[in-house]
Amino acid sequence: MRWVGLLIAVFLLRPTTVGAVEQYAVRSNTQPELGVSVVSPTMAKVLAKWSEYSISPIRHYRALYTPNDPQFELQWNFTALNMPAAWDATGTPPYLGKPGVIVAVLDTGVATTAAEGRGVAPDLASASIWTNPGETPGDSVDNDGNGLIDDIHGWDFINDDALPLDDNGHGTHIASIIAAGTNNATSTSGIASSITLLPLKVLDGSGNGTTITIAESVDYAVAQGADIINLSLGGTEPDTVLEAAINAAAAAGVIVVAASGNDGTSPLNYPAAYSTTLAVGATQFDNARAPYSNYGSGLDLMAPGGNTNLDQNADGYPDGIPQETCATGSGCATFATYYYSGTSQAAAHVSGIAALTASCLLDAARDPRTERATILSALTGTATDLGGTGIDTVTGAGLVNALGAIGAAGCLSDTPAIPGNLVAKARSTAVALSMTRFQPYPKPIFSWQGTDGVSYRISWGRRGVTPTVTTQTGTSFQPTISTAGTYDLSVITVGTSNALSPAATLTYRYRPPQLIVGGAGGLSLYRANGTRIRTLKGGTRVPFGTGGTINTRGDDRILLGRTGAVDFFRTSGSRSSTMLAFSSRSTSDHTVAVLRQAGASSQYAVTTNTASEVRIVDSKGRSVKRLIFGSGKLNGMQVASGDVDGDGTDEFVVADRSGNAIRLYTAAGSKRFTIIPLGKTYRSGWAVTMGDVTGDGKAEILAIPRNARTNPPLYIIKSNGQVLRVSRLKNVSATDPIALTAVDLDGNGKDEITIFAPGKNQLTTWTDRGTKLGTIALPSTSALRTVGRLQ
């Protein structure tokens, strides 16, 4: 550690656009001696047609705010964080935070009170120190009833008194990073000198303390209204009491910032390792991870911690973090600027920027505690990548960016608008897809609402893998997916002055479509190329129309309609639950269709091969509505579902197994239409499914007469009951009624029709116009009876 003398700060400039631009500057590239001319927008458009002219709107520049603190020039750490631009963000610099934001510093104490031979750090003399409104000073009474007498300006949990004095210097150094006086012509600057500090002493003069003491102080800070708690401390052992206190703080909307540890190893120290803390590692001057900084799973951010063994900026001083604190050997009676290094200092930088961001929200009449997620997203979402693109275990989300965080919180008047209505589509003409289940589309189109003159920062990647970050001007994005998994997309608007909006985010879950072939031996999953993935043992019998589905929780389930009941199977092969929609004594074969409902839990349409009714039930099998079709349906009904109008809620089709009618119902059980394609004299029933074979994002009804044994006709029926076309499937024959399903196997945005002809022991795939695309050979067993889809 080395004391630093006074130096002169510099005056910086940056371009800033102010207000609407009405005039343009023009410069001749071939005759620069002519100088620069001012023209109207109309003339600028004319001259822009010739390449020899450089044309630009006239923009207004102003000085970037620089504090007058004599040692600010040595604070390389603030330059790395983009602090001058952040202070300048509101256009009326300096923006140094608001007293309404409280930062609790849990440390060795803070030199803010002159008592017991200790002094007040000059650079904290003007700091706003929390005052307990419920206590009367000096009356030796616990006025607020919290068990602590005269806790006017915090508490000393080590000595159990009302004077959280520093007897080490560490706590004062940390507090100075956060809130030392800025632009007060004294030593160094602080990040957010206008916020309120709540000093809480939890470490003794040697820098040691217990988790009980720290947990008590966390609870105290939450009770006193702290918005941010800084924990520049740590240890290698977990503690459930402290973890519970931190979890409670997070639940109350408090941001708890913790140092990752100074061992230079993995994993993180505690409490940084707890999931509800914001874990911060340290960088040195060149933005590399400092060699002492702990890393590992759960690391969120990096900030300057310095390295006193280096002088990479060649200023003649070690590259630690310069800040005013207690002079060595003075017992905190006198003060000087010292270079400290460590993840303690890194955490303090993040706490300060979080306080500045919270202040900006408070200015916009937004409560920082209720906006905890906004602040965390702003801090991590705008960080500068240091390692691989995106979040990694060595540098987290990257180096915190003060200006980016304030801009991303959306609290500044010139913050660009967040991208609106971010949706995913299967293709350009499709409606928005629900993201609560896996999708079979390998080339989704993501689009959003935006404005001209801005660009968008796109982050896209499979969860658990470093995402790719790109910048573009268009308001749509189409990646190509080759690997199954959950993908995260975030879109941030980049304004004309590089201000950033909050992120619009969306999760897309992809798995290549799979076919299910069912029979007495269970279910087999097949890829589109014919490769069998696995066989799921279960149900004694599989009726026609069994297909795959996915429940509203987003995890995959296969619905197996069998003799007597409906089983829910995981794709791993284990049965998760059974649903009894009819009598528990039923011996009939069940057919089931899932009814997804936008904004609500899925329900199910269930019927059997002997019933003259369809029941709409919940996941427990409890009846929601019964549709009675009268007597004479000796072979029962068949159901299938799909979204015919693209609104995110399924409709379902009901077909006679031995009659002539095809009916469409809403998920609530209201009939949309009845169609009798082959006339009233036809009595052999229909095999049906639903799928989007036209590529418009809306499902059609697909039906084949059940008595067709050779070259069956495929009826494609629109949502209004009209027959769109009839396609002949040539060279298809079956000894039993045909089963069919529809799924987009090739990723072209249109579902293909897959036919199962039991007598052939094979699947054949067709276009909606009757073109055969391929064949999948199946095991030679007559027990196979039907085909479905898992998408």
Secondary structure, DSSP 8 states (H G I E B T S, - for coil): -----------EEEE---S----EEEEESS-GGG-EEEE-HHHHHHHTTSTTEEEEE---EEEE-----TTGGG-HHHHHTTHHHHHTTTSSS-----TTSEEEEEES--S-S-BTTB---GGGTTSEE---TT--TTS-S-TT-SS-TT-SS-EETTTTBS----SSSHHHHHHHHHH--SSSSSSS--S-TTSEEEEEE-S-TTS---HHHHHHHHHHHHHTT-SEEEE---BSS--HHHHHHHHHHHHTT-EEEEE--SSSSSS--BTTTSTTEEEEEEE-TTSSB-TT---STT--EEEE--BTT--TT-SSS-BSEEEEEE-TTTTTSSEEEEEE-SHHHHHHHHHHHHHHHHHHHHHTT--TTTTHHHHHHHHHHT-B--SSSS-BTTTBT-B--HHHHHHHTT-STT-----EEEEEESSTTS-B--SSS-B--SS-EEEEE--TT-EEEEEEEETTS--EEEEESSSEE-----S-EEEEEEEEEE-TTS-B---EEEEEEE---EEEEEETTEEEEE-TTS-EEEEE---S---TT--EEE-TTSSEEEEEEEBTEEEEE-TTS-EEEEE-SS-TT--SBEEEEEEEETTEEEEEEEEESS-SEEEEE-TT--EEEEEE--S--TT-EEEEEE-SSSSS--EEEEEESSSS-EEEEETTS-EEEEE-TT-TT--S-EEEEEE--SSSSS-EEEEEETT--BS-EEEEE-TTS-EEEEEE-TT-B-SS--EEEEE-SSSSSS-EEEEEEGGGTEEEEE-TTS-EEEEEE--S-TTEEEEEEE-
